[in-house]
Amino acid sequence: MEHILTPKVEEVKLLDRYTAKKPAIGTLYLTATHLIFVETSCNTRKETWMLHHLIATVEKLPLTAMGCPLHISCKNFHVAHFVISSERDCQNVHQSLVRLSQPGKVEELYAFLYNPKQDEDERRNGWGFIDSAMDFKRMGLPNEFWEMTDLNKNYELCSTYHSELGIPKTASKGTVFGSAKFRSRGRIPTLSYYHKESNAAICRCSQPLSGLSARCVEDEEMLQAISRANPKSTFMYVVDTRPKLNAMANRAAGKGYENEDNYSNIRFQFVGIENIHVMRNSLQKLLEVCAMKSPTMSDYLTGLENSGWLRHIKAVMDAGVFLAKAVAEDKASVLVHCSDGWDRTAQVCSLASILLDPFYRTIKGLMVLIEKEWISMGHKFTQRCGHVDGDPKEVSPVFTQFIECVWNLMEQYPCGFEYNEKYLLEIHNHVYSCQFGNFIGNCQREREEILYERTFSVWPFLWENRHQYRNPLHKCSLGKEVLRPSTLPLNFKFWCGMYNHFDKGMQPKQSILDHLLTITQKKAEDPLKLCQVGWGASLHNYFLSRDVQSGSSPGSGWATQGHSETCPEATPALSWQYA
């Protein structure tokens, strides 16, 4: 409370940024963890809560006739425009929020204060709810080609990797440690996903320290071991997710990419995803478009195009599709890296896993995937999300882009995912809220040192509320297949549910899927009736009744490209396409 100069301000106005209607009037409170606005101008008590650590920027605008404006933008894209009558009160609130939203160290984050009604055993068990090592067992490890190793148990091999790693059985200890010395930050090639049907694997690492001419025998042996672990293919892909020009610039600095003359049986591929700085600027331009008041269609579409955001989303999706196609159709293993292997690499490997494996399209499966590919493998959540006061150039919406790519997949396959849009938004919100310890820290080692004993895990919380996140259109039988999405530009659109989620009047009060989820939950109370009706029939009847009421033709509610009107079990009639 020491940073709160004015804990309560009355007669504060909350403006609607899209309309000129009369502002809401209420009282603004500052607590140790939240900003709370309580409306007093309406019959019902409406409250707006903002967690301090979700606040991205606080801007005190020039004094107006109405009072002193305070503009707050949040990392979950909530935007609030307050007007405070007293300039002194506004200055105090501004100063307090700037300090409260930018803690100087990790221990000041909300997770260290948050205390749900759980005893110590429940808290400890919560951290073991998701075990990424168990996912490798599900894939079939250990087997004749791959094994789990504890060579990194003390984080001596790589300080930013998990303590248990999947490596080829034929890779010796000398090969592993030699490869680590030749890879940026010691991030050796390690298993991300094993495809049992084809024996192909997706592996990830950082860029080699090859420079213009350097080579490493152990690193070459490591890639050969990965290639030999797949007897169904005579070659493997090496995918550099960076634009070629960027990779060449790194080569001049003593890093770079693999020389095909030194690595036998590899096929090299650049996929051209831009770096964190380009993505940060792109998001800022997108948010400026979202903030437009009454834009013309021309201004809106021009702004959206100039932001480049959807172009970047497509680039990430293209890369994920390339990996999945290589594994499922070419039956070839793939090694993926960017610069350090914790941003673009995580995006691409995660997306490919979702395309290949229906488990990751389930509620629990997505938890496992995020734990395995992002948390355990060193995505720098604290820096990328700006959890503490630090270098703003390290902040970038890498995880946001991944979540948006998953949403785009769900739009193409509305029956293929167990979870709904709300689940994605909830996860995204908790990445930035710092309410739980999972997304704090830059690697697993940091979490073991400061978080496991003092904070709670988000996964049991989400699992307990899983009924809210179920997709009522989901058909289990549809989830057995490899997804083959189209990446033509027409399949990418602005995600209003993410970027305008908090804006009044921008979204329907209740979506069709929310309404359908309520219906199916009521039917679930009568198991016999649910079994007799079935998912497909109840869905068809629901949309048929809507079409009849609206006067449209039966089934016209389904216009999703590549899918029939009742979400059948057949694979969508889409081939692999690149644009």
Beta strands, then each sheet from edge to edge (+ up, - down):
strand 1: 8-15
strand 2: 24-30
strand 3: 34-39
strand 4: 47-51
strand 5: 55-60
strand 6: 68-74
strand 7: 79-84
strand 8: 146-149
strand 9: 165-168
strand 10: 190-195
strand 11: 200-205
strand 12: 236-240
strand 13: 266-270
strand 14: 333-337
sheet 1: 4+ 3- 2+ 1- 7+ 6- 5+
sheet 2: 8+ 9-
sheet 3: 10+ 11- 14- 12- 13-
end
